[in-house]
Amino acid sequence: MTFIKRELAWLHEHARRDADGAWWCKKTDKPISIAEIGRSIHYAGMHLAGSGEVRTVTHLACAGCEPDKKPPRYGEPITEEQLTEWS
């Protein structure tokens, strides 16, 4: 799965996984929401330039810590440097 590096680092630090594989916030004990969104891969340093590739990126949020956080829209640009793979 493809994740945003900073969100994956946050998950490892602030969440725990239960026996069923669900993620929960250590601070609020609320579930971590997971949204898979198609993101347009753009080249770093070249505003709005990309190959046309759209990749599914997993986005994470805690309903308790970030109640107003909304996932990005389909196709919203992101650079390869912001992403990492993890399973």
RAKA-V50978 format. One record per pair of residues at least 4 apart in sequence whose C-alpha atoms are under 8 Angstrom apart, sorted by sequence separation. I is the first residue (numbers start at 0). J is the second residue. D is the distance in whole Angstrom. If there is no record, write none. Layout:
BEGIN
i->(I/I)
j->(J/J)
d->(D/D)
END
This chain:
BEGIN
i->(2/3/4/5/6/7/8/9/10/11/16/17/24/41/42/60/61/62/71/77/78/2/9/16/17/23/24/41/42/60/61/62/16/17/23/24/41/42/15/16/23/24/41/42/14/15/22/23/41/60/14/15/21/22/40/41/14/15/21/39/40/41/13/14/40/13/39/40/58/13/39/40/39/40/38/39/37/38/14/37/38/37/38/36/37/35/36/35/36/53/35/36/34/35/33/34/33/34/33/32/33/31/32/31/32/47/31/32/30/31/29/30/29/29/36/36/38/39/41/43/27/34/36/37/38/39/40/41/42/43/24/27/36/37/38/39/40/41/42/43/37/38/39/40/41/38/40/10/6/7/3/6/1/2/3/1/2/3/0/1/2/0/5/4/3/4/3/4/2/3/1/2/1/2/1/2/0/1/0/0)
j->(6/7/8/9/10/11/12/13/14/15/20/21/28/45/46/64/65/66/75/81/82/7/14/21/22/28/29/46/47/65/66/67/22/23/29/30/47/48/22/23/30/31/48/49/22/23/30/31/49/68/23/24/30/31/49/50/24/25/31/49/50/51/24/25/51/25/51/52/70/26/52/53/53/54/53/54/53/54/31/54/55/55/56/55/56/55/56/56/57/74/57/58/57/58/57/58/58/59/59/59/60/59/60/60/61/76/61/62/61/62/61/62/62/63/70/71/73/74/76/78/63/70/72/73/74/75/76/77/78/79/61/64/73/74/75/76/77/78/79/80/75/76/77/78/79/77/79/59/58/59/56/59/55/56/57/56/57/58/56/57/58/57/81/81/81/82/82/83/82/83/82/83/83/84/84/85/84/85/85/86)
d->(7/6/6/6/6/6/6/6/5/8/6/6/5/8/8/8/5/5/6/7/7/6/8/6/6/6/5/8/8/6/7/8/4/8/6/6/6/6/6/6/4/6/5/5/6/5/6/5/4/7/5/6/8/5/6/7/4/6/8/8/7/8/6/5/7/6/7/6/7/7/6/6/4/7/5/7/6/5/8/5/6/4/6/5/6/6/5/5/6/7/4/7/6/6/7/5/6/7/5/6/7/7/5/6/6/8/5/7/6/7/7/7/6/6/8/7/6/5/6/6/6/7/7/5/4/6/6/6/6/8/7/7/6/6/5/5/5/5/7/7/8/6/6/5/7/6/6/8/7/8/7/6/7/6/7/5/5/7/7/6/7/7/8/6/6/5/5/6/6/6/7/5/6/6/5/7/6/6/5/6)
END
